[in-house]
Amino acid sequence: MDITATEVMRRCVQTVPATMSLPELERAFTRAGVWGFPVVDGERVIGVVSRSDVVGRLDLEHQTAQKTSDFYRDANGFHEAPLVTTEEISGRVGERMEHLTVQDVMHRHIYSVPPEHPLRAVAGAMIEHDIHRILVTREGKLLGVISTGDFVRLYTQGRIKPA
């Protein structure tokens, strides 16, 4: 008989609200020692956020800050002082990032499976969607999470074998 999601999922899953600031989120990542969180509104899962989502937004903000100097130029010069140095660009990016929240960077599409889902199918879904964690839910309520680290743990324990 196949191992099911409910047999391996981690049940004590820390979640974050969509309103959490990105600096608070980074502290939560560090405290929990994880790279991603389900995002909840009450008991309802509304998204997933990972450190790579924050890094992606940081890169986008950095590119935007570099381009804004040209945007503010007209025939009379600059409407605001252009950003010239890396420090100036980083300062603007840092200011913008401090005002962003989890809602601004989270993925709203949730990949989830029911608790009775076979573990082999869970692995297939994670590979197909190129994700590192999948939520175990029933009727939109979070029951647990399975991550790529859980598969490594199961393999080292001899509970699963390579195909």
Summary of the structure (lengths in Angstrom):
residues: 163
radius of gyration: 20.4
end to end distance: 15.6
largest distance: 74.8
contacts: 447
relative contact order: 0.21
helix: 45%
strand: 25%
